[in-house]
């Protein structure tokens, strides 16, 4: 038994030494600061294990690539149970979907039209739902009023009574709050990545909405029709190793399941994939974005066809 343990330790040590320079660059790029040498040594071993997996996956010829993202020093179990994911409540539709009668455009990218703010970072707060909601509110306001305004996620985290702040929530809950209270700008109510007392009486709402609509579930064409009008809040499963290490390309069914746990923003599509804005900062993925393969029926890749909504102005 001792010989087996020693052999495994030797393999882990050799692997971590093989990636020593890469790990040093990773530390510098992301400003990693471990609490002591033991923690750094452990993270170096995790990083090496992940890089072995990265090389294996990239060699298999998938339509996506993976690499040393900011989460590359975390085990997938750590990542999956962190507040980067796990921030969606049980999927549900709160009211019947309203069909969109107009045909969808062949393709659209709302970034090119000026309807999308720069990629934001939720940090270690399970507020993905708030970032997804502000994204569709920002885009919808641009389409309705011609102004792109960065809106406050922190106000939703602090003040939405139906959601749980950094403990998770739903985009439709956020829309219901904004229907009643409006929403202030990011500048007037800045993000602190933690639960705080509600201060919506200390700022002036920059937008108001009339209501919200939910997209018909399990219908990729219906989601395309909605996204052709404005960016749409969508939910996906994002706790897979591929999501953790994604660096580019189109994610397919080998990359994730369909158990929703993360709120993001669909900002466009082509015949082949969705263009999705995440809230893990611009250094993750493809400059903060991920492409998810299009599927017309069923739950969709990563569950993207299941639970989607947008505000009305």
C-alpha positions as CSV (number, residue, x, y, z in Angstrom):
1,X,0.0,0.0,0.0
2,X,2.8,2.4,0.9
3,X,4.5,1.8,-2.4
4,X,1.2,2.6,-4.3
5,X,0.8,5.8,-2.4
6,X,4.4,6.8,-3.0
7,X,4.0,6.0,-6.7
8,X,0.8,8.2,-7.0
9,X,2.5,11.0,-5.1
10,X,5.5,10.8,-7.5
11,X,3.3,11.0,-10.5
12,X,1.5,14.0,-9.2
13,X,4.8,15.7,-8.3
14,X,6.2,15.0,-11.7
15,X,3.1,16.4,-13.4
16,X,3.2,19.6,-11.4
17,X,6.9,20.1,-12.1
18,X,6.1,19.6,-15.8
19,X,3.7,22.6,-15.7
20,X,5.8,24.7,-13.3
21,X,6.4,27.5,-15.8
22,X,2.9,27.4,-17.1
23,X,1.6,27.6,-13.5
24,X,3.9,30.6,-12.7
25,X,2.4,32.4,-15.8
26,X,-1.1,31.5,-14.7
27,X,-0.5,32.9,-11.2
28,X,0.8,36.2,-12.6
29,X,-1.9,36.6,-15.2
30,X,-4.8,36.2,-12.8
31,X,-3.1,37.7,-9.7
32,X,-3.4,34.5,-7.7
33,X,-2.2,34.9,-4.1
34,X,-2.3,31.6,-2.1
35,X,-2.4,31.7,1.7
36,X,0.7,29.6,2.2
37,X,3.2,27.3,0.5
38,X,1.1,24.2,1.2
39,X,-1.9,25.8,-0.5
40,X,0.2,26.8,-3.5
41,X,1.6,23.3,-3.8
42,X,-1.9,21.8,-3.7
43,X,-3.2,24.3,-6.3
44,X,-0.1,23.5,-8.6
45,X,-1.0,19.8,-8.5
46,X,-4.7,20.6,-9.3
47,X,-3.6,22.9,-12.1
48,X,-1.3,20.1,-13.5
49,X,-4.2,17.6,-13.4
50,X,-6.4,20.0,-15.2
51,X,-3.8,20.7,-17.8
52,X,-3.4,17.0,-18.5
53,X,-7.2,16.9,-19.0
54,X,-7.1,20.0,-21.2
55,X,-4.5,18.5,-23.5
56,X,-6.5,15.3,-23.8
57,X,-9.7,17.1,-24.6
58,X,-8.1,19.4,-27.2
59,X,-6.5,16.3,-28.9
60,X,-9.9,14.7,-29.3
61,X,-11.0,17.2,-32.0
62,X,-14.1,18.7,-30.4
63,X,-15.6,21.9,-32.0
64,X,-14.6,23.8,-28.8
65,X,-11.3,24.3,-27.0
66,X,-10.4,24.4,-23.3
67,X,-7.4,25.9,-21.5
68,X,-6.0,27.6,-18.4
69,X,-8.9,29.8,-17.4
70,X,-9.0,31.6,-14.1
71,X,-10.6,28.5,-12.6
72,X,-7.8,26.1,-13.7
73,X,-6.5,25.8,-10.1
74,X,-9.9,24.4,-8.9
75,X,-11.1,20.8,-9.0
76,X,-14.3,20.5,-11.0
77,X,-16.1,19.5,-7.7
78,X,-14.9,22.8,-6.2
79,X,-16.0,24.7,-9.2
80,X,-19.4,23.0,-9.5
81,X,-20.2,23.8,-5.8
82,X,-18.9,27.3,-5.9
83,X,-21.1,30.3,-6.3
84,X,-19.9,30.7,-9.9
85,X,-22.6,28.1,-10.6
86,X,-25.4,26.8,-8.4
87,X,-27.1,30.1,-8.5
88,X,-30.4,29.2,-10.1
89,X,-33.5,28.2,-8.3
90,X,-35.6,25.3,-9.6
91,X,-36.6,25.9,-13.2
92,X,-40.2,27.0,-13.6
93,X,-42.4,29.1,-15.8
94,X,-44.4,31.6,-13.9
95,X,-46.9,32.3,-16.6
96,X,-47.8,31.1,-20.1
97,X,-45.4,31.9,-22.9
98,X,-46.4,34.6,-25.4
99,X,-45.8,33.4,-28.9
100,X,-43.8,35.8,-31.2
101,X,-45.4,35.8,-34.6
102,X,-42.7,37.5,-36.6
103,X,-40.1,35.2,-38.2
104,X,-36.6,35.4,-36.7
105,X,-33.8,37.0,-38.7
106,X,-31.3,34.5,-40.2
107,X,-28.6,35.7,-37.7
108,X,-28.1,38.5,-35.3
109,X,-25.4,39.9,-33.0
110,X,-26.6,42.6,-30.6
111,X,-23.0,43.5,-29.8
112,X,-22.6,44.9,-33.3
113,X,-25.7,47.0,-32.8
114,X,-24.5,48.6,-29.6
115,X,-27.0,46.9,-27.3
116,X,-24.6,45.1,-25.0
117,X,-22.5,46.5,-22.2
118,X,-19.0,45.2,-21.5
119,X,-18.6,41.8,-19.9
120,X,-19.0,42.0,-16.1
121,X,-17.8,39.8,-13.2
122,X,-20.1,38.4,-10.6
123,X,-17.0,37.3,-8.5
124,X,-17.7,34.8,-5.7
125,X,-21.4,35.8,-5.3
126,X,-24.2,33.6,-6.7
127,X,-25.7,36.5,-8.5
128,X,-25.7,35.2,-12.1
129,X,-29.5,35.7,-12.2
130,X,-29.0,39.4,-11.5
131,X,-26.4,39.8,-14.3
132,X,-28.6,37.9,-16.7
133,X,-31.5,40.1,-15.9
134,X,-29.6,43.4,-16.2
135,X,-28.2,42.2,-19.5
136,X,-31.7,41.8,-21.0
137,X,-32.9,45.0,-19.3
138,X,-29.9,46.9,-20.8
139,X,-30.5,45.5,-24.2
140,X,-34.2,45.9,-24.1
141,X,-33.9,49.5,-23.0
142,X,-31.5,50.2,-25.9
143,X,-33.9,48.8,-28.4
144,X,-36.8,50.7,-26.9
145,X,-35.1,54.0,-26.1
146,X,-31.9,54.1,-28.0
147,X,-29.7,54.4,-24.9
148,X,-27.2,51.8,-23.5
149,X,-27.1,52.2,-19.8
150,X,-25.2,49.9,-17.4
151,X,-27.6,48.8,-14.7
152,X,-27.2,47.8,-11.1
153,X,-26.9,44.1,-10.3
154,X,-26.2,45.0,-6.6
155,X,-29.6,46.6,-6.3
156,X,-31.2,43.3,-7.4
157,X,-29.0,41.3,-5.1
158,X,-29.9,43.6,-2.1
159,X,-33.6,44.4,-2.9
160,X,-35.3,41.6,-4.9
161,X,-37.6,40.1,-2.2
162,X,-38.2,36.9,-4.0
163,X,-34.6,36.0,-4.7
164,X,-31.8,35.1,-2.3
165,X,-29.1,37.6,-3.3
166,X,-25.7,35.9,-3.5
167,X,-27.5,32.6,-2.7
168,X,-29.3,32.5,-6.0
169,X,-32.4,33.7,-7.7
170,X,-34.4,33.9,-10.9
171,X,-34.4,36.5,-13.7
172,X,-38.2,36.6,-13.7
173,X,-38.1,37.6,-10.0
174,X,-35.8,40.4,-10.9
175,X,-38.2,41.6,-13.7
176,X,-41.1,41.6,-11.2
177,X,-39.0,43.8,-8.8
178,X,-38.1,46.2,-11.6
179,X,-41.7,46.5,-12.7
180,X,-42.5,47.9,-9.2
181,X,-39.3,49.8,-8.3
182,X,-37.4,50.5,-11.6
183,X,-33.7,50.0,-11.6
184,X,-30.8,52.4,-10.9
185,X,-27.5,52.6,-12.8
186,X,-24.4,50.7,-12.0
187,X,-22.7,54.0,-11.2
188,X,-25.3,55.0,-8.7
189,X,-25.6,51.6,-7.0
190,X,-22.3,49.8,-7.6
191,X,-21.6,46.1,-7.4
192,X,-19.9,44.8,-4.2
193,X,-20.3,41.0,-4.8
194,X,-21.9,40.4,-1.4
195,X,-25.3,40.7,0.3
196,X,-26.0,44.1,1.8
197,X,-29.0,46.1,3.0
198,X,-31.3,47.4,0.3
199,X,-30.7,51.0,-0.6
200,X,-33.1,51.5,-3.5
201,X,-34.4,54.6,-1.8
202,X,-30.9,56.2,-2.2
203,X,-30.9,56.3,-6.0
204,X,-33.1,57.3,-8.8
205,X,-34.4,54.6,-11.2
206,X,-32.8,54.9,-14.7
207,X,-35.3,52.6,-16.3
208,X,-38.9,51.3,-15.9
209,X,-40.5,48.3,-17.5
210,X,-44.1,47.4,-18.3
211,X,-43.7,43.6,-17.7
212,X,-41.9,40.6,-19.0
213,X,-42.5,37.6,-21.2
214,X,-41.3,34.0,-21.1
215,X,-40.2,32.2,-24.2
216,X,-41.9,28.9,-25.0
217,X,-39.8,26.1,-23.6
218,X,-38.1,23.4,-25.7
219,X,-38.4,25.5,-28.8
220,X,-35.2,26.8,-30.3
221,X,-37.1,28.7,-33.1
222,X,-39.1,30.6,-30.5
223,X,-35.9,31.6,-28.7
224,X,-34.4,32.7,-32.0
225,X,-37.5,34.8,-32.6
226,X,-37.1,36.5,-29.2
227,X,-33.4,37.1,-29.5
228,X,-34.0,38.6,-33.0
229,X,-35.9,41.4,-31.1
230,X,-33.4,42.0,-28.2
231,X,-31.0,40.1,-25.9
232,X,-32.8,37.5,-23.8
233,X,-32.1,36.1,-20.3
234,X,-31.4,32.4,-20.6
235,X,-30.5,29.6,-18.2
236,X,-27.9,26.8,-18.8
237,X,-26.0,24.1,-17.0
238,X,-22.6,25.5,-16.4
239,X,-20.9,23.3,-13.8
240,X,-19.1,21.0,-16.3
241,X,-15.3,20.9,-16.7
242,X,-15.7,22.2,-20.2
243,X,-17.5,25.3,-19.0
244,X,-14.9,25.7,-16.3
245,X,-12.0,25.6,-18.8
246,X,-13.7,26.9,-22.0
247,X,-11.6,29.1,-24.2
248,X,-13.3,29.1,-27.6
249,X,-15.3,27.3,-30.3
250,X,-18.8,25.9,-30.2
251,X,-19.9,23.9,-27.2
252,X,-21.8,20.7,-28.1
253,X,-23.6,17.9,-26.3
254,X,-20.3,16.4,-25.1
255,X,-19.7,19.5,-23.0
256,X,-22.6,19.7,-20.6
257,X,-25.9,18.4,-19.4
258,X,-29.3,20.1,-19.1
259,X,-29.8,20.6,-15.4
260,X,-30.1,24.4,-15.2
261,X,-27.9,26.2,-12.6
262,X,-26.6,29.4,-14.2
263,X,-28.2,32.5,-15.7
264,X,-26.6,34.1,-18.7
265,X,-27.6,36.3,-21.7
266,X,-28.2,35.3,-25.3
267,X,-27.0,38.2,-27.4
268,X,-27.2,36.6,-30.8
269,X,-27.2,33.5,-33.0
270,X,-26.4,32.0,-36.3
271,X,-27.8,28.8,-37.9
272,X,-25.2,26.8,-36.0
273,X,-24.9,28.4,-32.5
274,X,-26.0,30.9,-29.9
275,X,-23.8,33.8,-28.8
276,X,-23.9,33.9,-25.0
277,X,-22.6,36.5,-22.6
278,X,-21.4,35.2,-19.3
279,X,-20.7,37.0,-16.0
280,X,-17.3,35.5,-15.1
281,X,-15.2,38.5,-16.4
282,X,-13.6,39.1,-19.8
283,X,-10.6,36.8,-19.2
284,X,-12.8,33.7,-19.2
285,X,-13.9,32.0,-22.4
286,X,-13.9,33.9,-25.6
287,X,-13.5,37.4,-24.1
288,X,-16.2,36.6,-21.6
289,X,-18.5,34.9,-24.2
290,X,-19.3,31.3,-25.1
291,X,-20.9,29.8,-28.2
292,X,-23.4,27.1,-27.7
293,X,-24.6,24.8,-30.5
294,X,-28.1,25.4,-31.8
295,X,-30.7,22.7,-31.5
296,X,-34.3,23.4,-32.6
297,X,-36.1,21.0,-30.3
298,X,-35.8,19.5,-26.9
299,X,-33.9,21.0,-23.9
300,X,-31.2,22.3,-26.2
301,X,-27.4,22.1,-25.7
302,X,-26.6,22.8,-22.0
303,X,-30.4,23.2,-21.5
304,X,-30.5,26.5,-23.3
305,X,-34.0,26.0,-24.7
306,X,-35.7,25.4,-21.3
307,X,-36.2,28.6,-19.3
308,X,-35.8,32.0,-21.0
309,X,-37.4,35.4,-20.5
310,X,-37.1,39.1,-21.4
311,X,-38.6,42.4,-20.2
312,X,-41.1,44.5,-22.1
313,X,-40.9,48.3,-22.3
